[in-house]
Every structure is written in structure tokens, then in C-alpha cells.
Amino acid sequence: MAKILNDYPSVALKPEDLNGRIDFTQIFGRKNPVHIEVGSGKAAFLLNQAKAQPDVNFLGIEWARKYYRYSVDRIGRWGLKNVRIIRTDAVDFIINFVPDNSVECFHIYFPDPWPKKTPPQKTLHCPRKSRAYPPLPCPRRHY
Ligand SMILES: C[S@@+](CC[C@H](N)C(=O)[O-])C[C@H]1O[C@@H](n2cnc3c(N)ncnc32)[C@H](O)[C@@H]1O
């Protein structure tokens, strides 16, 4: 039987609602350090770190619908207030919507692809995409 996934609107940022650079203080309702996970999958890292570091605001970016929906359901059920997720392409989002100096740390774990059939344009490290990360000024740049 298929698992029922619930929607939690307060957890999800909607790409269609974005209008220019985002304001993390407004999104999280507080001014705390922001960490972004690029390609957050099923949100295991986001959830565990958000619980372990309640003073940090975490944003996951995940473009796969099934992982995004799974993550929204999990984040909502865990009831953590310091995690948000958005379903979009991380590179376009970072370039166009994340203000300079607004992110303390970028996390990228197990990025696609495994060395197999995935076409390069679908990987996090294809040339176009890797250009997105270095210019982003942030106090502690971890990749
Ligand atoms: C191998 S999974 C790793 C998931 C997670 N980081 C972890 O450690 O469990 C890579 C994830 O990155 C996502 N992804 C790949 N390229 C992306 C992009 N450009 N924007 C957003 N998500 C992306 C994939 O959909 C996938 O869920």
C-alpha cells in the first residue's frame, strides 16, 4: 500500500511565490545562521542537523518531486521550526534568489551522479553548475 504523504505548507517554499532575493529572516521568523543543503534527498541530514542545531536555520533544495514530497511530510511530522525545503533546481535558485553573504554553510553530500549513465547536465558538478558555487561569498564556505 502506498504511503500517505501529508502536505505542510509552512515547511515548503514555493518557487512561484519568489520575487527576487529571498529574505531568510522573514522566511524563518528569526535572524540566525542559515545552512543550505543542495540536493537534500529524503531530508535525513536536514532533519538530524536541524534537531542537533536548533540555533541554525536549514534550507534543503531538492528537485525530484518524490523526494521533495517525502521530505515535506517528514519535516512536518518532526515538527521542527528551523527547516524549510524548496523544490527547484539548486543552481538556478542559488544564483537568482539567494543573497550574497546570507548563507553560512553549503552542504553537498553524495551529489549525483554515481559514475554511470547519468548525463552530465543532470549532475551537481557539471561545468555550468560548479560555476554557481565559488562566487557565492559566505563567511565560512564549506562545500
Ligand atoms: C544521491 S542523492 C543524495 C541525497 C542527500 N544529500 C543524502 O546525502 O542523502 C542526490 C540528490 O540531489 C538531487 N539533485 C541533483 N541535482 C540537483 C539540482 N540541480 N537541484 C536540486 N536537487 C538536485 C537529486 O534529486 C537527489 O535527491
PDBQT file of the ligand as one rigid body, heavy atoms in Angstrom, charges set to zero:
ROOT
HETATM    1  C1  LIG A 201      22.428  10.876  -4.224  1.00  0.00    +0.000 C 
HETATM    2  S1  LIG A 201      21.160  11.957  -3.630  1.00  0.00    +0.000 S 
HETATM    3  C2  LIG A 201      21.847  12.451  -2.042  1.00  0.00    +0.000 C 
HETATM    4  C3  LIG A 201      20.778  12.985  -1.132  1.00  0.00    +0.000 C 
HETATM    5  C4  LIG A 201      21.263  13.543   0.200  1.00  0.00    +0.000 C 
HETATM    6  N1  LIG A 201      22.210  14.632   0.021  1.00  0.00    +0.000 N 
HETATM    7  C5  LIG A 201      21.871  12.483   1.069  1.00  0.00    +0.000 C 
HETATM    8  O1  LIG A 201      23.053  12.565   1.388  1.00  0.00    +0.000 OA
HETATM    9  O2  LIG A 201      21.172  11.540   1.423  1.00  0.00    +0.000 OA
HETATM   10  C6  LIG A 201      21.405  13.433  -4.620  1.00  0.00    +0.000 C 
HETATM   11  C7  LIG A 201      20.156  14.309  -4.603  1.00  0.00    +0.000 C 
HETATM   12  O3  LIG A 201      20.434  15.533  -5.261  1.00  0.00    +0.000 OA
HETATM   13  C8  LIG A 201      19.282  15.903  -6.009  1.00  0.00    +0.000 C 
HETATM   14  N2  LIG A 201      19.744  16.857  -7.029  1.00  0.00    +0.000 N 
HETATM   15  C9  LIG A 201      20.645  16.628  -8.013  1.00  0.00    +0.000 A 
HETATM   16  N3  LIG A 201      20.860  17.720  -8.735  1.00  0.00    +0.000 NA
HETATM   17  C10 LIG A 201      20.062  18.700  -8.200  1.00  0.00    +0.000 A 
HETATM   18  C11 LIG A 201      19.829  20.056  -8.510  1.00  0.00    +0.000 A 
HETATM   19  N4  LIG A 201      20.468  20.657  -9.536  1.00  0.00    +0.000 N 
HETATM   20  N5  LIG A 201      18.955  20.749  -7.768  1.00  0.00    +0.000 NA
HETATM   21  C12 LIG A 201      18.314  20.154  -6.744  1.00  0.00    +0.000 A 
HETATM   22  N6  LIG A 201      18.486  18.859  -6.391  1.00  0.00    +0.000 NA
HETATM   23  C13 LIG A 201      19.358  18.142  -7.110  1.00  0.00    +0.000 A 
HETATM   24  C14 LIG A 201      18.744  14.583  -6.529  1.00  0.00    +0.000 C 
HETATM   25  O4  LIG A 201      17.379  14.664  -6.895  1.00  0.00    +0.000 OA
HETATM   26  C15 LIG A 201      18.967  13.677  -5.321  1.00  0.00    +0.000 C 
HETATM   27  O5  LIG A 201      17.861  13.643  -4.462  1.00  0.00    +0.000 OA
ENDROOT
TORSDOF 0
